[in-house]
Amino acid sequence: MILPNQLTVLRIILTPIFLFLFLQDEPLMIQISFIVFLLAAITDWYDGWLARKFNYITEWGKFLDPLADKVLTSTAFVALVITGILELWMVLLIILRDIIVTGLRMYADNKKVTFSTSYTAKVKTFSQMFFLYYLLLFYTINTIEPLNIEYKYLLNSLLNPALIYYVMLAITLFTVYTGITYVISNRKLIKLLFVNETKPN
């Protein structure tokens, strides 16, 4: 197994470790979980860089890498639901959208068909990741007692439940919108894929 694929597997292994540590009712464990999450995120960047620079691109990697990304981000969102920071229905909509779109893309890749990726989808990914890092960072900082005492008002403002709710609501609605537009813009290819699948040999 080439190095980028090994890093992808490592990212999958780190994901449940992050979840376990994050859900511990112990500040040190939560702080370590954030480091684990960052390490997993770094493997995502590094394996992509290696694959592009040295052309380490395999069918297995094309299948596993986006799956590992979705597993990591979805797990982090679920962890924030369990801790009461995010609403379950919002996270479920985001995960459902990703399952549908990622599933279609992987199926298309298997059939040697390429779907277009829109600019709005890239904005969606950036907004999700930025807000996810924002929440994990300040939630972790809030568990560091000296910082919690010194910057209590600032941290309470940054983690204000109303602020989090409405920002996440906007991200959720935008995510659903990009999923709908993705299906619409690729509807001819999607129809072609499934029509060919159902045709008798």
Secondary structure, DSSP 8 states (H G I E B T S, - for coil): --HHHHHHHHHHHHHHHHHHHHTSS-HHHHHHHHHHHHHHHHHHHHHHHHHHHHT---HHHHHHHHHHHHHHHHHHHHHHHHTTSS-HHHHHHHHHHHHHHHHHHHHHHHTT------HHHHHHHHHHHHHHHHHHHHHHHTTSHHHHHHTHHHHHHHT-HHHHHHHHHHHHHHHHHHHHHHHHHTHHHHHHHHHHHHS--
